[in-house]
Amino acid sequence: MLPWLLAPLFLLTPLAARADHFLLPAGEGAVIGRVERVTTSRSDTLSDIAREHGVGYREITLANPGIDPWLPGEGTSVVVPGRYVLPDAPRHGIVINIPEMRLYFYPPAGEGPAEVVTYPISIGRQDWRTPLGETRIVAKRANPAWYPPESIRREHAEKGDPLPRVVPAGEDNPLGAYALKLAMPGYLLHGTNKPYGLGMRVSHGCIRLYPRHIEELFNQVQVGTPVTLVNQPIKAGWLGDELYLEVHPPLEEDREQFRDRYSIAIDAVLRASSRLPVIDWRALERVVGQSDGIPAVIGHAREPVEARQGEPPLAASP
């Protein structure tokens, strides 16, 4: 095995909250975070672990195939997928990658080093699809009331669960404690009163966040913040001299569009930078086949970073 494939992918940690804030990689760098492992106690579910570590339900179940999400059992080793390739999008404002079910926030430049903050999200169901495109935050509301549209009230009435015209702020309000209104009519970024469903396709098109995450985001963003919504189930990016590939299953309605995932992965690799990498094609095939959302090394630079900065390389690459 080549030395560049030996970098540790997992870090063993106790079951404790993990950071959502990362230094923004410089230059062509595009990989943040790390993958961890935790050991379950008797009462843990994968949903418990996901919420504790700031990941979504779909993320943690994809990363742990074969583990019962509701009864993983005591002493089970669970992968917490905390490493991410940044989406191929402008690094400012909010970027939402729909199939990844993850939001990236690039705070305005301040006195300290540039950062990126990332949170898991829930998105719209297949029949209430979350839109793509560019928009912006046009309003902020703490303790928002919910005015369900007629279409949603009709849907609830058909299920025998009629809704009032106004749902006041409180524990029964599905918007949670904070809401950010988008310029796209009818769409919000908001909290939830059902956090254990976070990370699934459960909304009517809005973006849901964990309660603590929407509070953090609400306090950081300003009206006018740009929001970009993209559809990138396959991403590639550099961490030092290593090239990573991250592959998620496409949304059900997009399966035909992303049918040739191998070619799309190659295109993502070529877009990742102007460098021509050395590719491990077997590793690329494996990552595409697994589609577990965990970034993995599939190549390396032809010359090390030090050489590109004007220093002689320690050894020549073939």
Steps between C-alpha positions, in 0.01 A plus 500: 500500500627849417602720796246767412221247555608439858362822649266417791135541408347438840557640846375312805316737735256484790137586432522878523394801293722582204584837350311643205745785438812449289779713364434566133762317292736728311556493126359192332441320831141377530487233774404570862433297812575141592325166526460364852391178665295474817397201708132471583346455841196279547240773448660676201339518158669628186264797516628580852860484381424707191341778704778498760769530233328745268431268208175398335310172510565412136868583533555269795296212358687516166830491689393196704339242271399185679444671836140516622439876539260453792666204675872517428575314822740576781869522410444546126762706314322773303654722233421871541547653152650839585725561198368702206607617157383858451242537220609639165337839563597854604652506848285775644164516667306175531543202268253212527577169331161335467590130445764519775239651733758740636539878529829689482529854636794725420500782758605846381872568525604633839822555688570129549558223246221416255259229614232272364214367710299194397171356623281203401156580364169346404364574154173474312330172423497378142155652445605826673846542353739762640591734212845563357649836408626824647305708748557698821376548855228765501374480860583353842238393754550382857209301647319501166134420457423258218238582238460166319417539131166373378667205326654379827177557694314296239757218523469487879120510483499201263704307759259590780744746657355844424719805554392844619562800279770614743724286719643726773857482624560219745576132529229403249638729230698300238709808416673484836636811667663673201432550130690660212282598206635457147424718201352186343131537592384252761842363598677529836802379688361413842528285809279209593299361788591145387881495497527122477374516140783732398694385197214348300259605227212601722417867433269676256802652326647711779843439655491374860790514746560369850378755760851592619626535142223732380558715810871528415428573135226751584741696720772508233324577173367836390211591275640503149729199553521309169373141492600252229320166470684236295453137396842335542487138617860457378777735618878499474761712677854522630641465849868580466634272227217247531193507278172395663175385345166513684198324352140504622201322348312741273144596585246246377368730229855572377620143457487515120689831496779347709483150352860508371654586836845382392523762224354766729765415760775544242353838403497602868865399532595706195312803636668472840811689388738584220736227624515172311486239777616141509175303535450166672223377271410205722455733794282729287282206393470384861392843627244537221368150568467552874335843476511528879563874521845459658784677315783264411841545337495409130814676377798720576688790350774432245728728699475596868377836619851597612630459145225719359595766752856506367665239723663190350298178539636231727436234239378500144161346420477266203 
